[in-house]
């Protein structure tokens, strides 16, 4: 799935929001913990995982169940409030690739997560650059992923 997302270089900025009956600290933990990340991201790619030390400026690999995924960097991080990823390229057959022209056109796409306290609940906002050819896919899967995250947080 990840490789197919790259071929269009026309991007649209989209926003997805959800209010979760849990603290920002709990939502933050569920978003980025190694044990819970694969669960809420399963609508995108079952078996997905994130590989990183989770520090600002560090590389992060968003991997599928195979040896393919996205190569990104943590552009910004404010615990329990904000996480920003800048996508750089792809991982194909376990190898990082930022030099292929089809990935260079897509490089720089941003994915931002903002968590705000809303009277003991969390307003989670995701702002993301999406290729126009995959807009329908993400319009369907983001709400599914956020519903899964909400379910996990409110248990």
Buried (B, 14 or more C-beta within 10 A) or exposed (E): BBBEBBEBBEBEEBEBEBEBEBBBEBBBBBBBEEEBBBBBBBBBBEEBBBEBEBEEEEBBBBBBEEEBBBBBBBBEBEEBEBBBBBBBBBBBEEEBBEEEEBBBBBBEBBBBBBBBEEEEBBBBBBBBBBBEEBBEBBEEBBEEBBEBBBEBBEE
